[in-house]
Amino acid sequence: MANAEALVLWKKEDKERVARNNKVHCKHKEAMTVWEEAHKATRAAKKCFTLKKPMLGVIEKGTTQPTGPKHAEMASDGKQNDKEDDDDD
């Protein structure tokens, strides 16, 4: 059951990350539209356009999807429990 809880938490965090990345993409797209209009106007006036293109910005990378009991323990405790892994005797 802990793995299912970890998966639900991961899905929630992933949706939030995707929403934040979409905001970054929307801002960049708007900035590119303004830049392209200014570029076209300057070129139509046969002048030199010196403004650089807007940069995209920081896009957050996703975390791996939790699979198996190790990920469930890490999600619930916040850190990995190495004690159980060392009991190979």
TORKOL-4160 file (C-alpha; in steps of 0.2 Angstrom, whole numbers, padded with zeros to 4 digits, m for minus):
89
<pt num="1" X="0000" Y="0000" Z="0000"/>
<pt num="2" X="0015" Y="0012" Z="0003"/>
<pt num="3" X="0020" Y="0010" Z="m0015"/>
<pt num="4" X="0003" Y="0016" Z="m0020"/>
<pt num="5" X="0004" Y="0031" Z="m0009"/>
<pt num="6" X="0021" Y="0035" Z="m0016"/>
<pt num="7" X="0014" Y="0034" Z="m0034"/>
<pt num="8" X="0000" Y="0046" Z="m0029"/>
<pt num="9" X="0012" Y="0059" Z="m0021"/>
<pt num="10" X="0023" Y="0057" Z="m0037"/>
<pt num="11" X="0009" Y="0060" Z="m0049"/>
<pt num="12" X="0004" Y="0076" Z="m0039"/>
<pt num="13" X="0021" Y="0083" Z="m0039"/>
<pt num="14" X="0023" Y="0079" Z="m0057"/>
<pt num="15" X="0007" Y="0088" Z="m0062"/>
<pt num="16" X="0013" Y="0103" Z="m0052"/>
<pt num="17" X="0030" Y="0103" Z="m0061"/>
<pt num="18" X="0022" Y="0102" Z="m0078"/>
<pt num="19" X="0011" Y="0117" Z="m0074"/>
<pt num="20" X="0026" Y="0127" Z="m0068"/>
<pt num="21" X="0036" Y="0122" Z="m0084"/>
<pt num="22" X="0020" Y="0127" Z="m0095"/>
<pt num="23" X="0021" Y="0144" Z="m0087"/>
<pt num="24" X="0039" Y="0146" Z="m0092"/>
<pt num="25" X="0035" Y="0141" Z="m0110"/>
<pt num="26" X="0020" Y="0153" Z="m0111"/>
<pt num="27" X="0031" Y="0167" Z="m0105"/>
<pt num="28" X="0044" Y="0163" Z="m0118"/>
<pt num="29" X="0032" Y="0162" Z="m0132"/>
<pt num="30" X="0025" Y="0179" Z="m0128"/>
<pt num="31" X="0042" Y="0186" Z="m0127"/>
<pt num="32" X="0047" Y="0178" Z="m0144"/>
<pt num="33" X="0031" Y="0186" Z="m0152"/>
<pt num="34" X="0036" Y="0203" Z="m0146"/>
<pt num="35" X="0054" Y="0200" Z="m0152"/>
<pt num="36" X="0048" Y="0194" Z="m0169"/>
<pt num="37" X="0037" Y="0209" Z="m0171"/>
<pt num="38" X="0051" Y="0221" Z="m0167"/>
<pt num="39" X="0063" Y="0212" Z="m0178"/>
<pt num="40" X="0051" Y="0213" Z="m0193"/>
<pt num="41" X="0048" Y="0231" Z="m0190"/>
<pt num="42" X="0066" Y="0235" Z="m0189"/>
<pt num="43" X="0070" Y="0225" Z="m0205"/>
<pt num="44" X="0056" Y="0233" Z="m0214"/>
<pt num="45" X="0064" Y="0250" Z="m0210"/>
<pt num="46" X="0081" Y="0243" Z="m0217"/>
<pt num="47" X="0089" Y="0246" Z="m0200"/>
<pt num="48" X="0101" Y="0234" Z="m0190"/>
<pt num="49" X="0092" Y="0224" Z="m0176"/>
<pt num="50" X="0103" Y="0221" Z="m0162"/>
<pt num="51" X="0092" Y="0213" Z="m0148"/>
<pt num="52" X="0096" Y="0195" Z="m0144"/>
<pt num="53" X="0082" Y="0182" Z="m0144"/>
<pt num="54" X="0074" Y="0179" Z="m0127"/>
<pt num="55" X="0080" Y="0164" Z="m0119"/>
<pt num="56" X="0068" Y="0150" Z="m0113"/>
<pt num="57" X="0073" Y="0149" Z="m0095"/>
<pt num="58" X="0075" Y="0135" Z="m0082"/>
<pt num="59" X="0064" Y="0120" Z="m0085"/>
<pt num="60" X="0063" Y="0108" Z="m0071"/>
<pt num="61" X="0067" Y="0090" Z="m0074"/>
<pt num="62" X="0056" Y="0076" Z="m0068"/>
<pt num="63" X="0059" Y="0063" Z="m0055"/>
<pt num="64" X="0058" Y="0045" Z="m0059"/>
<pt num="65" X="0042" Y="0036" Z="m0056"/>
<pt num="66" X="0042" Y="0026" Z="m0040"/>
<pt num="67" X="0042" Y="0007" Z="m0043"/>
<pt num="68" X="0044" Y="m0006" Z="m0030"/>
<pt num="69" X="0046" Y="m0005" Z="m0011"/>
<pt num="70" X="0062" Y="0005" Z="m0010"/>
<pt num="71" X="0054" Y="0020" Z="m0017"/>
<pt num="72" X="0039" Y="0018" Z="m0006"/>
<pt num="73" X="0051" Y="0018" Z="0009"/>
<pt num="74" X="0060" Y="0033" Z="0003"/>
<pt num="75" X="0044" Y="0043" Z="0000"/>
<pt num="76" X="0037" Y="0040" Z="0017"/>
<pt num="77" X="0053" Y="0042" Z="0027"/>
<pt num="78" X="0062" Y="0055" Z="0016"/>
<pt num="79" X="0078" Y="0045" Z="0016"/>
<pt num="80" X="0083" Y="0028" Z="0012"/>
<pt num="81" X="0083" Y="0014" Z="0025"/>
<pt num="82" X="0100" Y="0006" Z="0022"/>
<pt num="83" X="0099" Y="m0005" Z="0038"/>
<pt num="84" X="0087" Y="m0017" Z="0029"/>
<pt num="85" X="0098" Y="m0019" Z="0013"/>
<pt num="86" X="0113" Y="m0024" Z="0023"/>
<pt num="87" X="0105" Y="m0040" Z="0031"/>
<pt num="88" X="0111" Y="m0053" Z="0018"/>
<pt num="89" X="0117" Y="m0065" Z="0031"/>
